Amino acid sequence: MPLETVRAMLGWCSVINIGVLIFWFLMLAFAHDWAYRVHRKLFKISLETFTSVQYAGGLFFKAAVFLFNVIPYLALRIVG
């Protein structure tokens, strides 16, 4: 696969995943109570557990996006 194709793919993956992160943040910031009510009905969890899971999941996803999408994209931009 050509280097330019890999670079373009990583760039678009980064854009899409950062969009998901922004959406996740906006949902937690502006619709936290609604999201908690939906998840409470589905999983019977407490508010503390819900909040902890959301922040831990967001942190993990953010780290994964930067580690597997953004950093390789930047490295390919520097090399190529």
N, C-alpha and C positions, 0 to 999 in steps of 0.2 A: 504494500500500500504506500503510495507516495507521501512524503513528509507533509506536503501542503494539505492533503486530505485529512491526515491525522490531526494536524493543527486546527483545521476548520471544525472537525468533529468535536475536539476538546473545547474549542471556543463556544460552540453552540450548546454543548452539554453544560458548560459553566453558566451560560446565560439562563438556560432553562432551570437549572438547579438553584441558582440565586433567586430566580423568580418564585420558586416554591418556598424558599426560605423567607422571602419578603411576605408572601401570602400567609405563611405560618405565623410570622410575627404579628401581622395585622389582625389575624383571627384571635391571637392571644391578647393583643392590646385592646381591641374594640369589641370582640364578641366572646370574651372569656366565659361569662355566665351562661350564655346560650350553648357554647360548646360543652361546658361542664354538665349542663342539664341533659344534653343528648347522650354523653358518655356515661352519666350516672344511670340512666335508664338501661343502657346496653350492658354495662359492666358492674354496676353496684359498687362504685368506688367513692372514697371520700374526696373532699376538695383538696386536701393536702396531698393525697396520692396523685390526683389528676394533675395538679400543678407541678409536682416533682417529676412526674413522667414526661410532661410536656417540655419542661426546661431541659431535662437530661436528654430527651430525644432530639430536641433542637440543637443542643450542643454537639451531640454525636453526629448529626446530619451535617451541621456546619463544618465540623472538622473533616468529615469524609469528603465534602464538596471541595474544600480547599486542598486537601491532600491528594485526591485522585483526579481533580479536574483543573483547578486554577493553577496550581504549582506546575504540573506537567505542561500546561499551555504556555505559561510564562517561560519555562525552560526552553521549549521549542521555539518561542519567539526570539529568545536571546541567541540560541544556537543557529537558527536558520535565518 
